[in-house]
Amino acid sequence: MILPSKHINFSQSLLGFGSYLLENLKRPKSVDELWRQYNLDYKNGNYHAKQTFDNLILALIFLYGINAISETKGLISKCN
């Protein structure tokens, strides 16, 4: 589920969800803010794959593991 495959498209994969999250980190945000933004975008049709909160956490762990994001005082931000 991390990478897209024959049966999982990019937006359903954790890699695709991670790219969506990075796109929404123009300023530092809390996990709750990211989750609210995702739910709003999903409801409005701006993101096409249904994700769970667990997948949000897994995508954040993945992004942290590859040094794409960092956490300071409860806020997630992009690494330079």
N, C-alpha and C positions, 0 to 999 in steps of 0.2 A: 504494500500500500504506500510505501514511501515514494516509489517511482511510478510513473504511468506505465501501463502495459496494454496488451490487446483488449482486456476487459475493463480497464480502469483508465478513464481519460485524465488529462492533466489537472483539471480543476478538482477532481475527486481525490487526487494523490496528496500526500503530505508535502511533497515538493511544490506542487501547485498552490496549495493552501498557504505554504510558507512564503511564496512569492507575493500572494495577495496581502499577507500580513506585513511584509516589508514595504509594500506599496503604501500601506496605511500608516506607516510610522514616520510621517513627515515631522512630527514632534514626539517627544516621549509620551507614552500612554501606559496606563495600567492594564492588567489582564482583563479586568471588567470592561474598560473602555473598548478594547479590541473586540471582545465578545459582543458587546452591544452594537458596535459598528458592523460587524459581520452579520448579525441577525437583521439589522436594518437593510444592509445591502442585499441579503438573500431574499428578504420580503419584497424589496423593490425590483428584484430581478437583475441586480448588478453583479451578483455572483451566482452561478448556476448549480453548484453542487451543495447538497446538504451535508454539513459537517457537525460533529458533536463537540461538546466542550472538551472531552478527552482528546480529540484530534487537535484542538487548538493548543492544548498543553504539549502534546507530542510534537507538533510543528514548531512550537517555541523552543522545546528542548533540542530539536534538530538544528534550528537556526543558531542557538547558543553554542552547540557543539562545533559548528563550523565557523564560529566567531563572526556571525553576521549581525548578531544583536548582543546587547549587554543589559544588565539590570542594575539600577542604582535607586535606593530608597523606594522600592516598589514600582518603579517606572521602567518600562522597556523602551530602549532606544536602539537605533541602528549604530553599528560600529563603523568607524571611518576606514 
